Structure formats: C-alpha cells, structure tokens
Amino acid sequence: MSDKRKKIKQLEVMVADVVENTQETITLILFTGNDLLDYKPGHFLTIDPHQFEALERWTNYLEDKKGKKEKPRAYSLSSAPDEKYLSITVKEERYTQGKTMYPPLLSPILAKRTPKGTRMVITGFTGPYTLIDPVPETLVHICAGSGIVPNYSIMKYALRNYPEMKHRLLYSNRRWEDTIFGNELLQLQKEFPDQVELVFSFTREPKSGLPVTCYNRRVDLNMIQEILPNKNDSIYVCGPGLSVYEKKAAKKEGSKPSPRFLESVLADLEILGVDKKNIKNESYG
Ligand SMILES: Cc1cc2nc3c(=O)[nH]c(=O)nc-3n(C[C@H](O)[C@H](O)[C@H](O)COP(=O)(O)OP(=O)(O)OC[C@H]3O[C@@H](n4cnc5c(N)ncnc54)[C@H](O)[C@@H]3O)c2cc1C
C-alpha cells in the first residue's frame, strides 16, 4: 500500500466548539480523541453528506434529480498540525433563484445547524496544496473568500516553524465583514511584522482604518504585480474557480465560460510571465 493510502483514514469526531467567523462562515473545532493527527498544513478532509439523518430526504431527492450519488465534500483544515485541535472552516453556499441549479447540500447544515456535541465521520487527510519542501524564502498567497482556509493554516504553521520565511498575502472579499480570519491575519502581521505583508481587496464596500493596504476593486494585474515584485517567488492561489458543471454547460452551448477568481489570477500570472512550476492552486468550484 502506498504511503498516501495508508494515511487516509476515517475518524469519528465530535464538534467541541463552533466559532462564528463571519455571518456566513463558521469554524468547527473537532475533538478526535487520541487519534494521531497526521496531516500537513494545506491538507483537506472530506465529509460524506449521507451520514446526516437530517439530510436524508434532501440527499435522496437531489440524487434522483441529478441521476447520481452525492459525493463527499472537501474541507481544508484551518488548524495547523502543531495545534491541539483539528478544525475546518465552512462558508454557507447560497441558493439564488434563477441562477443556482440546485440548492447546496452540505455547507448550509455544517455552517448553520451543527451544534456543539455533534458527532460525525470525517475522512482525511490529503491534497497536493501543501507547503513545499524545502520551504521557499517568500511565499505569495493570493486568495478569495473561503480560499483563505488552507493558506491561513500554512501561514500560521510556517510562521511558528520557519522563522526565516516571508509571506505576502493578497486577499479578496466582498467587504471587511465577509473577510474570514481578517482579525487573525492582522494579528499575525502585528506579531510577525518582518515576515507578513497583507493587502486586502474589497469588491463591494470600501473599508478605511485598517493598518494594511486596501483596494476597492477585484484582484487585477496591477495588484498582483504589487504583491509579486519577484516573479520567481512561490505563489499559492486558492479561491472560487469554474465548477465542472459550469465548464460542461459552456461546452454544450459551444461558449467559453467567464473566468472566475482562480482562472483570472492564473491568466494574470501567465501575462506576467510567471513560470507555472512556481504556482500551486486549489479551486473551490
Ligand atoms: C480541495 C477543496 C477544499 C475545499 N475547502 C473548503 C473550505 O475550507 N471551506 C469551504 O467552505 N468550502 C471548501 N470547499 C468547497 C466545498 O467542498 C463544497 O463544495 C461547498 O461547501 C459546497 O458544498 P454544498 O454541498 O453546500 O453545495 P453543493 O451541493 O455541492 O452545490 C454547490 C453548487 O454546485 C451546483 N451543483 C451541484 N451539483 C450539480 C450538478 N449535478 N449539476 C449542476 N450544478 C450542480 C449547485 O447548484 C451549487 O451551486 C473546498 C473544495 C475543495 C475542492
């Protein structure tokens, strides 16, 4: 059996605490008993919706409608391996009438209806979006929305364990109130002023008074250039990308889907002549 297979296991966990990060996002602190938690910052776990009795009718209905089994959903770990508890941070997906094809299945229940004491089975830990070895001198993080989750874990872990490593983060959200780990990131910058540089972009509402550079527009080429003075730095990009459904629908229509955050950042990096081997990306589409 390969090393990777051996590490993936099912664990029964108990929700030890629920922390509200933003109006739409919570962090579930998971108590795992004595199980050895063998994961890397940036790894994700999966949660199978079939285990939740409250979702049974809903899951069956969606499976009938879609003509296929609902798959486990992936959630990056917001905790770091040197922390006592495991945690995931979940943003509630919304159903928009006339726009969203099906109501989202799992995130609403995780984000809004999972009280302390809930037991669930998770499967983990895996994923390629982890810190490279040897660690780079500077890591440039470009994130949007819940795409901050694995990068936050990587940053916390690296700041504690690789004091020579620098982090530059460009992080996009609709507004400050939607910024997951906004205050925690400011605190990291305060604690590690020589290692952390933050740039926020707010697409809906400007925010003044924050001790970091803030833009009031979508992430664009100029912003990326600013955060990336050296195009040989390692770059980690995480956030909403085109889903397989959007790609398939566009292909069927013979059209090109409009790029989402991830595709547009990758296109800008290409324009800037960044070598693909310096980029890691994870799509939450
Ligand atoms: C590696 C990875 C890590 C992730 N980490 C995080 C994280 O840390 N935090 C976080 O909040 N999220 C994370 N995600 C996203 C997460 O896995 C879920 O996709 C998200 O929570 C939505 O799940 P859901 O069950 O609520 O919605 P879903 O039921 O999956 O629906 C989501 C969207 O897909 C559409 N859809 C679903 N099925 C079909 C279909 N058959 N045809 C057409 N459209 C369809 C729905 O209409 C809806 O718009 C991650 C994703 C990946 C891949």
The ligand as an SDF file (V2000), in Angstrom:
LIG
                    3D

 53 58  0  0  0  0  0  0  0  0999 V2000
   -9.9680   20.7920   -2.1420 C   0  0  0  0  0  0  0  0  0  0  0  0
  -11.1810   21.5750   -1.6730 C   0  0  0  0  0  0  0  0  0  0  0  0
  -11.1670   22.1980   -0.4370 C   0  0  0  0  0  0  0  0  0  0  0  0
  -12.2780   22.9320   -0.0120 C   0  0  0  0  0  0  0  0  0  0  0  0
  -12.2310   23.5630    1.2000 N   0  0  0  0  0  0  0  0  0  0  0  0
  -13.2740   24.3320    1.5990 C   0  0  0  0  0  0  0  0  0  0  0  0
  -13.2140   25.0400    2.8350 C   0  0  0  0  0  0  0  0  0  0  0  0
  -12.1990   25.0280    3.5520 O   0  0  0  0  0  0  0  0  0  0  0  0
  -14.3060   25.7600    3.2090 N   0  0  0  0  0  0  0  0  0  0  0  0
  -15.4380   25.8250    2.4200 C   0  0  0  0  0  0  0  0  0  0  0  0
  -16.4010   26.4830    2.8090 O   0  0  0  0  0  0  0  0  0  0  0  0
  -15.5040   25.1570    1.2350 N   0  0  0  0  0  0  0  0  0  0  0  0
  -14.4670   24.4050    0.8300 C   0  0  0  0  0  0  0  0  0  0  0  0
  -14.5440   23.7180   -0.3640 N   0  0  0  0  0  0  0  0  0  0  0  0
  -15.8440   23.6840   -1.0820 C   0  0  0  0  0  0  0  0  0  0  0  0
  -16.6950   22.5200   -0.5070 C   0  0  0  0  0  0  0  0  0  0  0  0
  -16.0950   21.2620   -0.8140 O   0  0  0  0  0  0  0  0  0  0  0  0
  -18.1080   22.4620   -1.0930 C   0  0  0  0  0  0  0  0  0  0  0  0
  -18.0160   22.4890   -2.4960 O   0  0  0  0  0  0  0  0  0  0  0  0
  -19.0030   23.6070   -0.6330 C   0  0  0  0  0  0  0  0  0  0  0  0
  -19.1210   23.6080    0.7940 O   0  0  0  0  0  0  0  0  0  0  0  0
  -20.4070   23.4670   -1.2470 C   0  0  0  0  0  0  0  0  0  0  0  0
  -20.9440   22.2460   -0.8930 O   0  0  0  0  0  0  0  0  0  0  0  0
  -22.5140   22.0610   -0.7610 P   0  0  0  0  0  0  0  0  0  0  0  0
  -22.7860   20.6170   -0.5190 O   0  0  0  0  0  0  0  0  0  0  0  0
  -23.0790   23.0330    0.2150 O   0  0  0  0  0  0  0  0  0  0  0  0
  -23.0390   22.5150   -2.1720 O   0  0  0  0  0  0  0  0  0  0  0  0
  -23.2750   21.5710   -3.4580 P   0  0  0  0  0  0  0  0  0  0  0  0
  -24.4650   20.7150   -3.2310 O   0  0  0  0  0  0  0  0  0  0  0  0
  -22.0170   20.8840   -3.7990 O   0  0  0  0  0  0  0  0  0  0  0  0
  -23.6170   22.6650   -4.5360 O   0  0  0  0  0  0  0  0  0  0  0  0
  -22.6580   23.6650   -4.8850 C   0  0  0  0  0  0  0  0  0  0  0  0
  -23.0210   24.2420   -6.2400 C   0  0  0  0  0  0  0  0  0  0  0  0
  -22.9090   23.2410   -7.2580 O   0  0  0  0  0  0  0  0  0  0  0  0
  -24.1070   23.1710   -8.0180 C   0  0  0  0  0  0  0  0  0  0  0  0
  -24.3170   21.7640   -8.3940 N   0  0  0  0  0  0  0  0  0  0  0  0
  -24.2460   20.7000   -7.5690 C   0  0  0  0  0  0  0  0  0  0  0  0
  -24.4740   19.5730   -8.2640 N   0  0  0  0  0  0  0  0  0  0  0  0
  -24.6980   19.9480   -9.5500 C   0  0  0  0  0  0  0  0  0  0  0  0
  -24.9940   19.2490  -10.7540 C   0  0  0  0  0  0  0  0  0  0  0  0
  -25.0960   17.9120  -10.7850 N   0  0  0  0  0  0  0  0  0  0  0  0
  -25.1650   19.9540  -11.8820 N   0  0  0  0  0  0  0  0  0  0  0  0
  -25.0390   21.3040  -11.8810 C   0  0  0  0  0  0  0  0  0  0  0  0
  -24.7850   22.0170  -10.7800 N   0  0  0  0  0  0  0  0  0  0  0  0
  -24.6010   21.3470   -9.6310 C   0  0  0  0  0  0  0  0  0  0  0  0
  -25.1960   23.6590   -7.0760 C   0  0  0  0  0  0  0  0  0  0  0  0
  -26.2880   24.1690   -7.8060 O   0  0  0  0  0  0  0  0  0  0  0  0
  -24.4660   24.7410   -6.3000 C   0  0  0  0  0  0  0  0  0  0  0  0
  -24.4110   25.9480   -7.0000 O   0  0  0  0  0  0  0  0  0  0  0  0
  -13.4380   23.0080   -0.8290 C   0  0  0  0  0  0  0  0  0  0  0  0
  -13.4470   22.3700   -2.0760 C   0  0  0  0  0  0  0  0  0  0  0  0
  -12.3430   21.6730   -2.4940 C   0  0  0  0  0  0  0  0  0  0  0  0
  -12.3720   21.0000   -3.8380 C   0  0  0  0  0  0  0  0  0  0  0  0
  1  2  1  0
  2  3  1  0
  2 52  2  0
  3  4  2  0
  4  5  1  0
  4 50  1  0
  5  6  2  0
  6  7  1  0
  6 13  1  0
  7  8  2  0
  7  9  1  0
  9 10  1  0
 10 11  2  0
 10 12  1  0
 12 13  2  0
 13 14  1  0
 14 15  1  0
 14 50  1  0
 15 16  1  0
 16 17  1  0
 16 18  1  0
 18 19  1  0
 18 20  1  0
 20 21  1  0
 20 22  1  0
 22 23  1  0
 23 24  1  0
 24 25  2  0
 24 26  1  0
 24 27  1  0
 27 28  1  0
 28 29  2  0
 28 30  1  0
 28 31  1  0
 31 32  1  0
 32 33  1  0
 33 34  1  0
 33 48  1  0
 34 35  1  0
 35 36  1  0
 35 46  1  0
 36 37  1  0
 36 45  1  0
 37 38  2  0
 38 39  1  0
 39 40  1  0
 39 45  2  0
 40 41  1  0
 40 42  2  0
 42 43  1  0
 43 44  2  0
 44 45  1  0
 46 47  1  0
 46 48  1  0
 48 49  1  0
 50 51  2  0
 51 52  1  0
 52 53  1  0
M  END
$$$$
